[in-house]
Amino acid sequence: MGEGGTTLEYTPTWVVAVVCTVIVAISLAVERLLHYLGKLLKRKNQKPLFESLQKIKEELMLLGFISLLLTVCQNAIAKICIPQHLSTKWMPCKKQEDNQTKISAHFFSFISPDGTRRHLLAEASSSQDYCSQKGKVLLLSSTALHHLHIFIFVLAVAHVTFCALTIIVGGAKIRQWKHWEDSVSKDRFDAQEFTHVQDHDFIKNRFRGFGKSFGLLSWLQSFFKQFYGSVSKSDYTTLRLGFIVNHCRGNPKFDFHKYMVRVFEADFKKVVGISWYLWLFVVIFLLLNVYGWHAYFYISFIPFVLLLAVGTKLEHVITQLAHEVAEKHVAIEGDLVVNPSDDHFWFKRPRLILLLIHIILFQNSFEIAVFFWIWIQYNFDSCIMGEVSYIIPRLVIGVFVQFLCSYSTLPLYAIVTQMGSSFKKQVFDENIQEGLVGWAKQAKKKTVLGKVAAANGNSNGSSSQLSHKEDSPLMALQLPTLVGDKGSSAMEEEIVPDK
């Protein structure tokens, strides 16, 4: 191992001990911090946030595995050679042969102390000699591999940080609606009173008449509405009443705000993770970062356009609910009630909105992470950073997306997605949720066993047993139906009330 640098054989033991102590102390401090944070969330009965913390731990473990894999495979990757002509295709910067050595040394000065820099340079030189003997060049140098290592770490940290920031700001906005919930629950409405539909605040603010031209006007109104006063008190009270009448008719004092917050916190677990398709996006974005293409500039418009589309659609769902009531009624007895339905959402799937928000937050985090990574790793004037005329709009778009998603889109999502045909299991308390899920699993298991027994010719005994159980008072209850076969996946379960 005479490639360069000092091995542990000739390193003072006190240096090894000090370095190990610092690394272990930092690791233990982070681990204890996460542990006590988890205990605090459990003590405060914040199970959804506790599950989100577990998801963050999973992402950190994945990062650790990626880091280990890159470190272990570093020497093997450094021995992979490719033809010379392939090394000049799709370059993020114009290659300058005369200054190549100087640039490599400059990059190393940003990431390592002198000793490590000499060691990596020696390894790079050795690998280049190995490939040059074959008339080829390196697939990926030790320097580039190290930079890629840092980029993956920065991207994951940026995504978790910005998602947490978005959820905190959006959650604070949602909690401001608590006083609306308190005031509505105290109000007493005279059920015998007749109200003209057009005089209702909800209809006046949302309904824009009939016809195709008014349909276009409603979309325009929905587009601009997301930027100011996205949810008003009349919106909240009307949507709340529509949910209670359709899903909780027997409980008029149902705490809709508490339920909505529980669902919002449960969905946070989905948003904070980095799914396989998001890593696929990263690979595609890195592939398109070719000199002169300004790919990152155009990519920054993807979360921007998606966010505006999602916000407009959520606002338009509320407008559609108002339009339905205005079309059917001139005057109503009692309060105005809307009819929640999956038909108002894209492909009749309210959960699709959460997927789009996940993509928006990740792509926006990617844009910001790339900017800071290039700035710190190389410098602001680096060719990979791009021209200033492209950088400034990217940053402005990134900040705008972060603000609008936190302040408007997430609160809209939290309330509007409750206007689907089904409701989430968070409508029940924790112990009731677990009981229902367990009951559904047992019922499904008994049904499967009954079918197997019938197929084996033992249907008489099994059928009588099953019939006796179905006639019992517990099985005769008109409980909601748990949707989906993924009984173990609590986050995916929705409940469709039997009608």
Buried (B, 14 or more C-beta within 10 A) or exposed (E): EEEBBEEEEEEEEEEEEEEEEEEEEEEEEEEEEBEEBBEEBEEEEBBBBBBBBEBBBEBBEBBEEBBEEBEEEBEEBBEEBEEEEEBEEEBBBEEEEEEEEEBBEEBBEEBBEEEBBBBBBBBBBBBBEBBEEEEBBBBBBBBBBBBEBBBBBBBBBBBBEBBBEBBEBBBEBBEEBEEBBEEBBEEEEEEEEEBEBEEBBBBEBBBBEEEEEEBEBBBEBBBEBBEEEBBBBBBBBBBBBBBBBBBBEEEEEBBBBEBBBBBBBBBBBBBBBBEEEBBEBBEEBBEBBEBEEBBBBEBBEBBBEBBBBBBBBBBBBBBBBBBBBBEEBEEBEEBBBBBBBBEBBEEEEBBBBBBBBBBBBBBBBBBBBBBEBBBEBBEEEBEBBBEEEBBEEBEEBBEBBBEBBBBBBBBBBBBBBBBBBBBBBBBBEEEEBEEBBEBBEEBEEBEEEBEEBBEEEEBEEBEEBBEEBEEEEEBEEEBBEBBEEEBEEBBBBBBBBEE
